[in-house]
Amino acid sequence: MTPSVTYPASWSNLRAALAHDWLTGMRGGEKVLELLAAGFPDAPLHCLLHKPGSVSPVITNRPVHTSVLQRMPAIARTYRYYLPLFPLAIRTLGPADADLLISTSHCAAKALPHTRRTRHLCYCFTPMRYAWTFREEYFGASRLKHLALAPLLGGLRRWDKANSAGVDRFVAISHHVRRRIEQFYGRDADVVYPPADTAYYTPDPSIPREDFDLVVSALVPYKCVDLAVAAYTRTRRNLVVIGAGTEFERLSAAAGPTVRLLGWQPDDVIRDHYRRCRSLIFPGEEDFGIVPVEAMACGTPVVAFGQGGVTETVVNGTTGLFFHAQTADALAQASAAATDHPWDHNAIRTHAERFGQQAFINGLAASIDACLRAPSPSDRK
């Protein structure tokens, strides 16, 4: 899907390069990258690995430079096991030689080597989540495993902080992430919210709301989809789950007869479900969360765990409801309350328009201008 936004005329005069952690699917980070790729159509792209056909042609219609990891067997499926090698692998790329390097990163892309003349703006999804936060969600609760991983994760934290010094300007996806950047890197950051395609995700008043709630999510442990499956199985209320991932079989086995797991679905099917469901259920803690914004753009209220970036996009009582204990019971109570709430679907849609693609481009353009004008804090002389 080609973005339909207006880009600053000054971008056409910039020699730019792009960096992204890896290309294995079109998720929220890749939707950000797609907008930047359309704005800088000649910019080369650097990443740890690329699974052909997994992202849009807008992204890959340019030179795509991959690291030595690309040559590893079945790398698109097994790359997470190579986490200890990421610091070495990213050094096999580059150096990027451009007026401006834009890294879109939650892991290694911001460590891409670049020339001294290159200004580096990092659009930071979060400091490396596995090293700084969510360790139990990624690696489990085993104390023995945590002890075994402690030296590796400590080294990754030191490496991650050291590489933050090579960034001239940070842009965070939310105030929630901005606070992490300040805490872990000792750096300030602008805040520019990620783009939702509010021109595509729209209400359709001709489609009636139906008797089901909806989850749209990668099916991995930290997304906490198991809470929604448990809540709706217990209450015998209808739930549709769209998404794929390592938890699919376990969730399918736990789901009762009122819970349907559809697996991966294309955007048009997701939009159709946003338009028809009663509420979107968002049980995990996210750094931003593009799915709730897409749902609200379709006029759909959101029932969400009240932590993280979603507290900056959902207005409690107006565009959704929060629950504050991350349990199946609390989720069930909030979803039942949402069913009885008198929602103004037009107001929900209007609120979501604040997070559209043009707002993202305008905000990032201001950060790029400031990055190019300001003295470099990385002191590369």
C-alpha positions in Angstrom: 0.0 0.0 0.0 1.6 3.2 -1.2 1.4 6.0 1.5 -0.6 9.1 0.4 1.0 12.0 2.3 2.8 15.2 1.4 6.5 15.1 2.1 8.7 18.2 2.7 10.3 19.5 -0.4 13.7 19.7 1.4 13.8 15.9 1.7 14.4 15.6 -2.1 17.7 17.4 -1.6 19.0 15.1 1.2 21.3 12.2 0.7 19.7 9.8 3.2 20.2 6.3 4.4 17.8 4.1 6.3 18.5 1.4 8.9 16.0 -1.1 10.4 16.6 -4.0 12.7 15.3 -6.8 10.5 12.7 -7.3 7.7 10.6 -10.4 8.4 7.0 -9.0 8.3 4.8 -5.9 8.0 4.2 -4.9 11.6 4.0 -1.5 13.2 7.7 -0.7 12.9 7.6 -1.7 9.2 4.7 0.7 8.6 6.8 3.5 10.0 9.7 2.4 7.7 7.4 2.2 4.7 6.5 5.9 5.1 10.1 6.9 5.4 11.0 4.7 2.4 8.4 6.5 0.3 9.8 9.8 1.4 13.4 8.9 0.6 12.9 6.6 -2.5 16.7 6.6 -3.3 17.9 5.9 0.2 19.8 2.6 0.7 18.4 0.4 3.5 20.6 -1.4 6.0 19.3 -4.3 8.2 20.5 -7.4 10.0 18.5 -9.7 7.8 15.8 -9.7 5.1 13.2 -12.4 4.4 12.3 -11.8 0.7 8.6 -11.0 0.1 7.9 -10.3 3.8 7.6 -6.5 3.5 6.1 -4.1 0.9 7.8 -3.2 -2.4 7.9 0.4 -1.2 10.5 -0.7 1.4 12.6 -3.1 -0.8 12.6 -1.1 -4.1 16.1 0.1 -3.3 19.5 -1.5 -2.4 19.0 -3.6 0.8 22.2 -4.3 2.6 22.2 -7.2 5.1 24.7 -8.4 7.6 26.5 -11.7 7.8 23.5 -13.2 9.6 21.7 -13.3 6.2 23.9 -16.4 5.3 22.8 -18.4 8.4 20.5 -21.3 7.7 16.7 -20.6 8.2 17.7 -17.2 9.6 14.2 -15.6 9.1 12.8 -18.2 11.5 15.7 -18.6 14.0 17.2 -15.0 14.1 16.2 -14.5 17.8 18.6 -17.2 18.8 21.4 -15.1 17.4 20.8 -12.3 19.8 24.4 -12.5 21.3 25.8 -12.0 17.8 23.8 -8.9 16.9 26.5 -6.4 18.2 29.1 -8.1 15.9 26.7 -8.5 13.0 25.7 -4.9 12.8 29.3 -3.9 12.5 29.6 -5.9 9.2 27.3 -3.3 7.6 28.2 0.1 6.5 29.6 2.6 7.1 26.6 4.5 5.9 27.7 7.6 4.0 24.9 10.1 3.7 23.8 13.6 4.9 21.3 11.9 7.2 21.0 8.4 8.6 17.5 7.5 10.0 17.4 4.4 12.1 14.1 2.9 13.1 15.1 0.7 15.9 14.3 -1.3 19.0 17.5 -3.3 18.9 20.6 -3.0 16.8 19.9 -0.6 13.9 21.0 2.5 15.8 24.4 1.0 16.1 25.0 1.0 12.3 28.4 2.4 11.5 28.4 5.7 9.6 30.8 8.3 8.5 31.7 11.3 10.7 29.9 13.7 8.3 26.6 11.8 8.6 24.0 13.1 11.0 22.1 10.2 12.8 18.4 10.5 13.9 17.1 7.5 15.6 13.3 6.9 15.7 13.4 4.7 18.8 10.6 2.2 19.3 12.2 1.4 22.7 15.6 0.8 24.2 16.4 -2.8 23.7 13.5 -4.5 25.4 15.1 -7.9 26.1 18.0 -6.2 27.9 16.3 -3.5 29.9 12.7 -4.5 30.5 10.3 -7.4 29.9 13.0 -10.0 30.6 10.5 -12.4 32.3 8.1 -12.0 29.4 10.8 -12.9 26.9 12.8 -15.5 28.8 10.3 -17.0 31.3 10.3 -17.0 35.1 13.0 -19.5 35.7 15.5 -18.1 38.3 18.2 -20.4 36.9 17.7 -19.1 33.4 17.8 -15.5 34.6 21.1 -16.2 36.4 22.6 -17.9 33.3 21.5 -15.0 31.1 22.6 -12.2 33.5 26.1 -11.8 32.0 24.8 -11.7 28.4 22.0 -9.2 29.2 24.4 -7.1 31.2 26.8 -6.9 28.3 23.9 -6.0 25.9 22.9 -3.2 28.2 26.4 -1.8 28.2 26.6 -2.1 24.5 23.2 -0.6 23.9 24.0 2.5 26.1 27.4 3.0 24.5 25.9 3.0 21.0 23.3 5.6 22.0 26.2 8.1 22.0 26.4 7.7 18.2 22.9 9.1 17.8 22.6 12.8 17.2 18.9 13.1 18.0 16.5 10.6 19.5 12.8 10.6 18.6 10.6 8.4 20.8 7.3 6.9 19.8 5.6 7.9 23.0 6.3 9.8 26.3 6.4 6.3 27.9 9.4 5.5 25.7 10.9 9.0 26.1 11.2 8.4 29.8 13.0 5.1 29.2 15.5 6.8 26.8 16.2 9.3 29.5 16.5 6.6 32.2 18.7 4.1 30.3 20.6 6.4 27.9 20.7 9.7 29.8 19.4 11.4 26.6 16.5 13.6 25.8 14.1 12.8 23.0 11.4 14.3 20.9 8.1 12.5 20.8 6.4 11.8 17.5 3.6 9.2 17.6 3.8 6.4 15.0 1.4 6.7 12.0 -1.9 5.0 11.7 -3.4 4.8 8.2 -6.6 6.7 9.1 -7.4 7.1 5.4 -7.7 3.3 5.1 -9.0 2.4 8.6 -12.4 4.2 8.5 -15.9 3.5 9.9 -18.6 2.1 7.6 -22.0 3.1 9.0 -23.7 0.6 6.7 -22.1 -2.3 8.6 -23.8 -3.2 11.9 -21.9 -4.0 15.1 -22.0 -7.7 15.9 -21.9 -9.8 19.1 -18.2 -10.3 19.4 -15.1 -8.5 20.7 -11.7 -8.6 18.9 -8.0 -9.1 19.6 -5.5 -8.3 16.8 -2.0 -9.2 18.0 1.1 -11.2 17.4 0.6 -14.3 19.5 3.7 -14.2 21.6 3.8 -14.3 25.5 4.3 -10.6 26.3 1.2 -9.6 24.4 -0.9 -11.4 27.1 -3.5 -12.7 24.7 -3.9 -15.7 27.1 -5.8 -13.3 29.5 -8.4 -12.5 26.8 -8.8 -16.2 25.9 -9.2 -17.1 29.5 -11.7 -14.3 30.2 -13.9 -15.0 27.3 -13.8 -18.8 27.7 -14.9 -18.4 31.3 -17.7 -15.9 30.6 -18.8 -17.6 27.4 -18.7 -14.2 25.6 -17.7 -14.2 21.9 -14.1 -13.3 21.0 -12.3 -13.3 17.7 -8.5 -13.4 17.8 -6.5 -12.4 14.6 -2.8 -13.0 14.6 -0.1 -15.6 14.3 2.9 -16.5 16.5 4.5 -19.0 18.8 1.5 -19.1 21.2 -1.1 -20.1 18.5 -1.3 -23.8 19.4 -1.4 -23.2 23.2 -4.1 -20.5 22.9 -6.1 -22.7 20.6 -6.0 -25.6 23.1 -7.1 -23.2 25.9 -9.9 -21.6 23.9 -13.5 -22.4 24.7 -16.3 -22.7 22.1 -17.0 -18.9 22.1 -13.4 -18.0 21.2 -12.2 -18.3 17.5 -8.6 -17.9 16.5 -8.3 -17.0 12.8 -4.6 -16.9 12.5 -2.9 -14.3 10.2 -5.3 -12.2 8.1 -4.7 -9.5 5.5 -5.5 -5.8 6.2 -8.9 -5.8 4.6 -10.1 -8.7 6.8 -8.7 -6.9 9.9 -10.5 -3.6 8.9 -13.8 -5.5 8.4 -13.5 -7.0 11.9 -12.7 -3.6 13.4 -15.9 -2.2 11.8 -18.1 -5.1 13.0 -16.8 -5.8 16.6 -18.2 -4.3 19.8 -14.8 -3.5 21.2 -11.1 -4.1 20.6 -9.4 -5.9 23.5 -5.8 -4.9 24.2 -4.5 -6.9 27.2 -0.7 -6.3 27.0 1.6 -3.4 27.9 3.0 -1.8 24.7 5.4 1.0 24.1 2.7 2.7 21.8 0.3 0.2 20.3 -0.8 1.0 16.7 -3.7 -1.6 16.8 -5.8 0.5 19.2 -5.4 3.6 17.0 -6.5 1.6 13.9 -9.5 0.3 15.7 -10.5 3.8 17.0 -10.1 5.1 13.4 -12.9 2.6 12.6 -15.0 4.1 15.4 -14.4 1.1 17.7 -13.8 1.5 21.5 -10.8 -0.1 23.1 -10.6 -2.1 26.3 -7.0 -2.0 27.4 -4.6 -2.7 30.2 -4.0 0.8 31.6 -0.2 0.9 31.3 2.3 2.0 28.7 1.7 3.9 25.4 -2.0 3.1 25.2 -2.6 5.6 28.0 -1.5 8.3 25.6 -3.9 7.2 22.8 -7.0 6.0 24.5 -9.2 8.4 26.5 -10.7 6.5 29.4 -14.5 6.7 29.3 -14.6 8.5 25.9 -12.7 6.2 23.4 -12.3 3.2 25.6 -12.0 1.7 29.1 -8.9 0.7 31.1 -8.4 -2.2 33.5 -5.6 -1.8 36.0 -4.9 -5.4 37.1 -3.5 -7.6 34.4 -5.8 -10.5 35.1 -8.5 -12.3 33.3 -11.1 -11.3 35.9 -10.3 -7.6 35.5 -10.3 -7.8 31.7 -13.7 -9.6 31.8 -15.2 -6.9 34.1 -14.0 -4.1 31.8 -15.2 -5.7 28.6 -18.6 -6.2 30.2 -18.7 -2.6 31.2 -17.7 -1.5 27.7 -20.7 -3.5 26.3 -23.1 -1.4 28.3 -21.3 2.0 27.7 -23.0 4.5 25.4 -20.2 5.0 22.9 -20.0 7.9 20.4 -18.4 6.2 17.5 -17.9 9.5 15.6 -16.1 11.0 18.5 -13.8 7.9 18.7 -13.0 8.3 15.0 -12.3 12.0 15.4 -9.9 11.4 18.2 -8.0 8.8 16.2 -7.3 11.2 13.4 -4.7 12.9 15.6 -2.5 9.9 14.9 -2.6 9.9 11.1 0.3 9.5 8.7 0.5 13.2 7.8 0.8 14.1 11.5 3.7 11.7 11.8 5.5 13.1 8.7 5.1 16.7 10.0 6.4 15.8 13.4 9.4 13.8 12.1 10.2 16.6 9.6 10.6 19.0 12.5 12.9 16.6 14.3 15.0 16.1 11.1 15.4 19.8 10.6 16.5 20.2 14.2 18.9 17.3 13.9 20.6 18.8 10.8 20.8 22.3 12.3 22.1 21.5 15.8 25.7 20.9 16.9 26.3 17.2 17.1 26.3 15.8 20.7 28.1 12.7 19.4 31.2 14.9 18.9 32.5 13.0 15.9 35.3 15.4 14.8 
